Amino acid sequence: VEMTQDRYVALYGQDSLVHTNHFLSRDLLTHDLRERDLALRGGTSTIVRYNRMRKLLDRNYGNIDKSKLKEFISDHVNYPESICRHSVDSRSAQTIAAFIMDPAEGKVLVADGNPCQARYYEYSIEEQINSK
C-alpha cells in the first residue's frame, strides 16, 4: 500500500513486487505529489535502485529463492546509490533494514542493518497471531 496523508492505493504485483522509496502508483504520481515526494527531491537514487532490482528479478526469473533474494538485496552495483547503500558521509543515506516476505509460508526474514553484513531473523506470521 502506498499512501499520503489523505490518499492510498493498493499495489498488486504480477510475479513479484519491488518497492524503493518513491511512489509507483500512477494515481499518486500527480504533479503536486511529485513535487512533495522527498525520495525524488534528493535525486534519482530510488529510481536507480528500483530499476536494478527489477533487472535482477527479470534476469533470474524462475530461479529465485531466499538465498538469491539476499544476494539481490546486498547488491552494490551503482555504488554509492546501490540497492545496499552504505553511508559515505554524515549526510548520505544508508540502508537500515531489509525484508524478504514469503506469503505462502507466512514468514518474513528481517535484516537489521545493511543486508550485506547484517544477520537475518525469521518471523512467522502464524506464530505472532497465535501468541496473542
SVG drawing of the C-alpha trace seen along z (x, -y; Angstrom):
<svg xmlns="http://www.w3.org/2000/svg" viewBox="-8 -21 40 43">
<polyline fill="none" stroke="black" stroke-width="0.4" points="0.0,0.0 1.3,-3.4 -0.3,-6.3 -0.2,-10.0 -1.9,-11.8 -5.2,-11.9 -5.0,-9.1 -3.9,-5.5 -3.5,-3.0 -3.1,0.8 -0.3,2.1 -0.6,5.5 2.4,7.4 2.2,10.0 5.0,12.3 6.9,10.0 6.6,6.6 9.6,4.2 9.4,1.0 12.1,-1.5 11.3,-5.0 9.3,-6.7 5.6,-6.4 4.9,-3.8 1.1,-4.3 0.1,-6.5 -2.8,-7.6 -0.4,-9.2 2.1,-10.4 0.4,-13.7 2.5,-16.8 1.7,-18.1 2.8,-14.8 5.9,-14.6 6.9,-18.0 6.4,-16.8 7.9,-13.3 11.0,-13.6 12.6,-10.5 12.7,-12.2 13.8,-15.5 17.0,-14.0 17.9,-12.8 17.3,-9.7 18.8,-7.0 15.4,-5.5 14.7,-5.0 18.1,-3.6 17.7,-1.1 14.2,-0.2 15.3,0.5 18.4,2.5 16.1,4.8 13.6,5.2 16.6,6.2 17.9,8.8 14.4,10.3 13.7,10.4 17.1,11.9 16.8,14.6 13.0,15.4 12.2,19.0 15.5,19.5 14.9,17.2 15.0,18.5 15.6,16.8 19.4,17.1 19.2,15.4 17.0,12.6 19.5,12.0 22.1,11.6 20.0,9.1 19.3,7.0 23.1,7.0 23.9,5.7 26.4,2.9 26.2,2.1 25.8,-1.7 27.6,-2.3 27.0,-4.6 23.4,-4.6 23.2,-0.8 20.4,1.4 22.6,2.0 23.6,-1.6 26.4,-2.4 26.8,-5.9 29.8,-7.7 29.5,-10.8 27.3,-12.2 24.7,-13.5 24.3,-10.4 21.5,-7.8 22.1,-4.3 20.2,-1.0 18.9,-0.4 16.9,2.8 15.9,5.4 12.8,7.6 12.1,10.8 8.5,11.9 7.2,15.3 3.4,15.1 2.9,18.8 4.9,19.8 3.7,16.9 7.3,15.9 9.3,12.8 13.1,12.5 14.4,9.3 17.9,7.9 18.6,5.1 21.2,3.0 23.0,3.3 21.8,6.7 25.4,7.5 26.5,7.5 23.5,8.0 22.1,11.2 18.7,12.2 16.0,13.1 12.9,15.2 9.5,14.3 6.4,16.4 3.1,14.6 1.2,17.6 3.4,17.7 2.7,14.0 -1.1,14.4 -1.2,17.5 0.9,15.8 -1.7,13.1"/>
</svg>
